[in-house]
Amino acid sequence: MSSLLRSFARRLLPSLSAMALIGAASAAPPDTPVHDARQLVVVTTPSWDTPSGHLQAYERTADGWRAHGAGFDVALGRNGSAWGLGRHPAQQDGPQKREGDGRSPAGVFGIGEAFGYAPRIDSAMPYQPMLATSYCMDVPDSPLYNRIVDAEAVGSDAVEGSSEPMRLDLHNKGDRRYREGFVIEHNPRAEPGQGSCIFAHLWRQSGEATAGCTAMEPERMEALLGWLDPAAHPLFVLLPEADYARLHESWDLPARMP
């Protein structure tokens, strides 16, 4: 190589290295609430006060988010939805979730363990069979707030006042709602009074509103649990349609048809 070419190469290499670094930075995944998720369960609702919504599952591919299966209708809290505490930045432009408000938490949340009445289910998700002594603590001043516990392990006094027995079939004349479901990880730090015991579960009757959960037909729940994979870091998203349109790009959510 001539001295002229060597001189040119020395001047060019630093520029190429800088360009490579810029390119690598622009290709890095954005720091969004869903950056590590490869599965999303997305619910959109017409307004904050609507007690129903539409659920669509998505999986991340090399080309971006792709719908998984057909979407379907779900029931939400009897008073609609409100901003919850999850993986998303705090939002002030809407109602805020509180204990007992009858609203489903909106935002981006982890999907926790599956639960149900059977000893085991067909799902890759961690599963906890519920017992007659299983309760989810919805008493804000309890140290067990927002946790599913066994009264035999923590003592009957510890679950005093809880209105969330997890074997509804045994406590409420065969009620099927918690026969299969999964935890929506709202308020993971268990901040008192900010809302507790938020699940996706079966509905008792078609379209019947909930106290703050997301409810659906048994066949839909079974298909979701069979699809969800903890290795894909699945997340649950619930947003009113207007807020979804406002946030979907900055939060890297799937584009949805109008």
C-alpha positions in Angstrom: 0.0 0.0 0.0 1.4 3.4 -0.9 2.0 6.1 1.7 -0.9 8.1 0.2 -3.3 5.2 0.6 -2.1 4.5 4.2 -2.7 8.2 5.1 -6.2 8.1 3.6 -7.0 4.9 5.5 -5.9 6.4 8.8 -8.2 9.4 8.2 -11.2 7.2 7.1 -11.2 4.5 9.9 -12.1 6.9 12.8 -15.0 8.2 10.7 -16.2 4.7 9.9 -16.0 3.7 13.6 -18.0 6.6 14.6 -20.7 5.9 12.0 -20.8 2.2 13.2 -21.4 3.4 16.8 -24.2 5.7 15.7 -25.8 2.9 13.7 -25.6 0.5 16.6 -27.2 3.0 18.9 -30.1 3.7 16.5 -30.7 0.0 16.2 -30.9 -0.6 20.0 -34.3 -1.5 21.4 -36.1 1.5 22.8 -36.4 1.8 26.6 -40.2 1.3 26.7 -42.5 -0.5 29.2 -42.6 -3.5 26.8 -39.0 -3.6 25.6 -38.3 -7.2 26.8 -41.7 -8.7 26.0 -42.3 -11.1 23.1 -45.9 -11.7 24.0 -48.6 -9.1 24.8 -52.2 -9.4 25.8 -53.8 -6.1 24.8 -57.2 -4.9 25.9 -58.7 -1.6 24.5 -61.9 0.0 25.7 -63.9 2.8 24.2 -63.6 5.1 27.2 -62.6 5.3 30.8 -66.1 4.6 32.0 -66.9 1.6 29.7 -67.2 -1.7 31.6 -66.1 -3.8 28.6 -63.3 -4.0 26.0 -61.7 -6.0 23.2 -58.8 -8.3 23.7 -56.1 -9.1 21.1 -52.9 -11.2 21.7 -49.7 -10.3 19.9 -46.3 -11.9 19.5 -43.1 -10.0 18.6 -41.4 -11.2 15.4 -38.4 -10.0 13.4 -40.8 -7.7 11.5 -42.5 -6.3 14.6 -45.7 -7.2 16.5 -48.0 -9.7 14.8 -51.5 -10.5 16.0 -51.9 -14.0 17.5 -55.4 -15.5 16.9 -58.6 -13.6 16.7 -59.6 -10.9 19.1 -62.6 -11.2 21.3 -64.7 -9.2 23.8 -64.0 -9.1 27.5 -65.7 -7.7 30.6 -64.0 -5.1 32.8 -64.7 -3.3 36.0 -68.3 -2.2 36.5 -67.1 1.4 36.5 -64.7 1.1 33.7 -60.9 1.6 34.1 -58.4 3.9 35.7 -54.6 4.3 35.6 -52.9 1.6 37.7 -49.4 1.0 39.0 -47.3 -1.2 36.7 -44.3 -1.0 34.3 -45.5 2.2 32.6 -44.6 5.8 33.6 -47.1 7.5 35.9 -50.0 9.2 34.0 -52.1 12.1 35.3 -54.6 12.6 32.4 -57.3 10.2 33.7 -58.8 8.5 36.8 -56.4 6.8 39.2 -57.0 3.3 40.5 -58.1 3.0 44.1 -59.2 0.0 46.3 -62.9 -0.7 45.8 -63.5 1.7 43.0 -64.8 -0.9 40.6 -62.3 0.0 37.9 -59.8 -2.2 36.0 -56.3 -0.9 36.2 -55.0 0.6 32.9 -51.4 0.6 31.8 -48.7 -2.1 31.2 -48.4 -4.9 33.7 -46.5 -8.1 34.2 -48.4 -11.4 33.9 -48.0 -13.4 37.1 -48.8 -17.0 37.9 -51.8 -18.8 36.7 -54.3 -20.2 39.2 -57.4 -22.3 39.3 -59.4 -25.0 40.9 -57.7 -28.0 39.2 -54.5 -29.6 40.6 -52.8 -28.7 37.2 -53.5 -27.2 33.9 -52.1 -27.3 30.3 -49.9 -24.2 30.4 -46.2 -23.3 30.5 -47.0 -20.6 33.1 -46.2 -21.2 36.7 -49.5 -22.5 38.3 -50.9 -22.4 41.8 -53.9 -24.6 42.5 -56.3 -22.8 44.9 -57.5 -24.4 48.1 -60.6 -23.8 50.3 -58.3 -21.8 52.5 -56.7 -19.7 49.7 -57.5 -15.9 49.9 -56.2 -12.8 48.1 -55.8 -10.1 50.7 -57.7 -6.9 49.8 -57.5 -5.3 53.2 -55.3 -2.2 52.7 -53.8 -2.2 56.2 -52.8 -5.8 56.1 -49.1 -6.7 55.8 -50.4 -9.4 53.3 -52.2 -6.8 51.1 -52.3 -7.8 47.4 -51.0 -11.3 48.0 -52.6 -14.8 47.6 -52.2 -16.6 50.9 -53.2 -19.9 52.5 -55.1 -19.3 55.8 -53.7 -22.5 57.2 -50.2 -21.1 56.7 -50.8 -17.5 57.9 -53.6 -18.1 60.4 -57.3 -17.4 60.2 -56.9 -14.0 61.9 -54.5 -12.9 59.2 -57.2 -13.2 56.5 -60.0 -11.7 58.6 -62.0 -9.2 56.6 -60.8 -10.3 53.2 -63.6 -10.5 50.6 -61.5 -12.5 48.1 -61.7 -16.3 48.7 -60.0 -17.9 45.7 -62.2 -21.1 45.7 -65.4 -19.2 44.8 -67.0 -22.5 43.9 -66.8 -23.6 47.5 -67.7 -20.2 49.0 -70.3 -19.0 46.5 -72.5 -21.9 45.3 -70.3 -23.3 42.6 -69.1 -19.9 41.2 -66.8 -20.7 38.3 -65.1 -17.3 37.9 -61.7 -18.4 39.4 -61.7 -21.8 37.9 -58.9 -20.7 35.6 -57.1 -17.4 35.4 -53.9 -15.5 35.9 -52.6 -12.7 38.0 -52.3 -9.2 36.5 -49.4 -7.6 38.4 -51.0 -4.3 39.3 -49.5 -2.5 42.4 -46.6 -4.9 42.7 -45.2 -3.0 45.7 -48.6 -3.4 47.5 -49.0 0.3 48.2 -52.0 0.4 50.6 -55.3 1.5 49.1 -54.0 1.6 45.5 -55.9 -1.6 44.4 -55.3 -5.3 44.9 -56.2 -8.8 43.6 -56.4 -8.0 39.9 -56.8 -11.0 37.7 -57.9 -12.2 34.3 -60.5 -14.8 35.0 -63.7 -16.4 33.6 -66.9 -14.6 33.6 -69.9 -16.0 35.5 -72.3 -14.9 32.8 -71.5 -13.6 29.3 -70.4 -9.9 29.5 -71.0 -9.6 33.3 -68.9 -6.7 34.6 -66.3 -7.3 37.4 -65.0 -5.5 40.5 -61.8 -4.6 38.6 -60.6 -7.6 36.8 -60.8 -8.7 33.1 -63.2 -11.6 32.5 -63.9 -13.8 29.5 -65.3 -17.1 28.2 -63.7 -20.3 29.4 -62.5 -21.3 25.9 -60.7 -18.0 25.5 -58.9 -18.3 28.8 -57.9 -21.9 28.0 -56.4 -20.8 24.7 -54.5 -17.8 26.3 -53.1 -20.0 29.1 -52.0 -22.6 26.5 -50.2 -19.9 24.5 -48.5 -17.8 27.2 -44.9 -18.6 27.8 -42.9 -17.2 30.8 -39.7 -17.3 28.6 -41.4 -14.7 26.3 -41.8 -12.2 29.2 -45.6 -11.8 28.5 -47.2 -8.5 29.5 -50.8 -7.3 29.9 -51.8 -4.0 28.5 -55.1 -2.2 29.1 -55.8 1.3 27.6 -58.8 3.3 26.4 -58.7 3.7 22.7 -57.7 7.4 22.7 -54.8 6.8 25.0 -53.7 3.8 23.0 -53.6 5.9 19.9 -51.6 8.6 21.8 -49.1 6.2 23.4 -48.6 3.2 21.1 -45.6 4.5 19.2 -43.7 5.9 22.2 -44.4 2.7 24.2 -43.7 0.4 21.2 -47.1 -1.2 21.3 -48.6 -2.9 18.3 -50.4 -0.7 15.7 -54.1 -1.3 15.8 -56.7 -0.9 13.1 -59.2 1.9 13.7 
